[in-house]
Amino acid sequence: MVFEAELADSLNVWLPIWRRISELTTVIAYSRAGFGQSEAGSSDHSVPHSAADLHELLHRLPVQPPYILVARSYGSLIARLYTSLYPTDVAGIVLVDGTHEQQVQRYGTIDSTYPREFRQYFDSMLARLAPGAEAAEIRE
């Protein structure tokens, strides 16, 4: 099982769960480049780059596919893209509070103020952050 964290977070968010599941199966929990104890990596923190990084990581490990991907929130974008790009590597996918690419626009059809308020919230977060992985991922 491969655990993918939410937006701008490290593997620690999954700690209680992956410790328990590791009693039953092999668990791979990692922090994306620039988070937790991972190296800074490239300045590209896009979803496609994160999926490619995950693919490279998994194929360097002595654990053979297929994998079950478990992803929360923003991590679900990465897991879904990974599944599309490398379908033979994936046996299953579990999305926890998954994010969708069109989430903001679709909520906007219910509440027309939502897209603007959503953007204002993330812009205010970005204004407080120093340049780096967290800001780049939030911008993505």
Phi, psi and omega in degrees: 000136180246125182257127180245125184280170178282187183304127173053042181228167182252179181297341183301334180299331182266357189314306182298325183283311185290333175297318181291316181291331180296345174288342185250332185203174176288134181238135174239111177238129184217163173254135177298161181309130178091357181239154180057228180260012178286154175294161182299322181067201181282169178279354180276109179246031179286162178299314178301321179292321178296321177294319178294319176299316179298317179301314179298315179301309184298324182279353173269343182274154178277039179238119184276143173293166009275158182247157168256121180266131177239117187226144179244138172050239180305326179301336179293330175297317180293314181297318180293319177294318178304315180298322178291320183283325186230061188299329181285348177274352189241125177267334181190166182218135177238121179252126180249114182054048186297145175263147178240147182302328182257017184305310184296315180297318181291321175296330179296336177286338177270317182225105186296343179277343186300310181303318180294315180294321177300312180298317179299319180298310181290326175297321179293324176295315182296327180295334181269349186263146172284155176303145180154193185300316183298312179296319181296318181290321178296320178297320179299000000 
